[in-house]
Every structure is written in C-alpha cells, then in structure tokens.
C-alpha cells in the first residue's frame, strides 16, 4: 500500500483548508460528546488516521464514488496501514456524503446502527476525520482505532 507517511507533515494552510480542518475537528468534538453520554472515554486525535481519512474522502470526491472500498480495492485497514497505523488496531470506518455541516453528518451517523456502533465502540481510543468536496458535495470519512 506504499510506505508510511510522516504524520507530522506540514498542515494545510489556506482559508478553505482552515475551514475544512475546523469542520473535521467539530466532528471529532461532537463524536466525543456522544461517546461521553454513553460512558465511553473520549477519542484522541491521531494524525495518521486523519491522513487516511482525508485521503479516502479526497479519492471519493475526485473519482465521484461512495464506498468503504477504495478504487484501488483498499480497505480502511489498508489505508490506515499505509500511514503507519497498526493493522491489528484498526477498529472501524464511517463514511457519508452530502452533509454540509459537522452536526448534520454526526446526526446521520448516530441515526444509522452500523455507524452508531463504530462511534459508541468503547474499545476505540483514537480517531481521524477527513472532509473533501466535489463541487459543493461534501465527502466525509472517520476512522476509528484501538491504539
């Protein structure tokens, strides 16, 4: 899947990139609120997971598809491993498209049993969120891990 990325790579810098990063951070905050309500510990942000999530969202947006399987047949475990995240610690992935706000995407995930299960998996310890656009359509990815 390629060599691991340097998770300390220079962050995005532009007003649009800052806005996207803010929205990604809002999703993580809202997810942690949902977890705390259910007695789960807060997830910590993992930069490797954020890279994997951003890459998958960007790929879906660029190639106009929506799937947990990448166009190169990658799984979320493969995408996490490509950033150096341990395969055995990958715990789940949520994806969505079309939701324009962090609150809207979290509400949608909480209304879906599979996505909700990932969010409320108390064994998860880390997360990374990625947002990309195709025109005005938002593509979201959230990764979960146990490391």
PyMOL commands that set and color helices and strands:
alter all, ss='L'
color gray80, all
select helices_A, chain A and resi 15-37+47-63+76-81+87-89+102-110+113-119
alter helices_A, ss='H'
color red, helices_A
select strands_A, chain A and resi 44-45+90-97+126-134+137-145
alter strands_A, ss='S'
color yellow, strands_A
deselect
rebuild
show_as cartoon
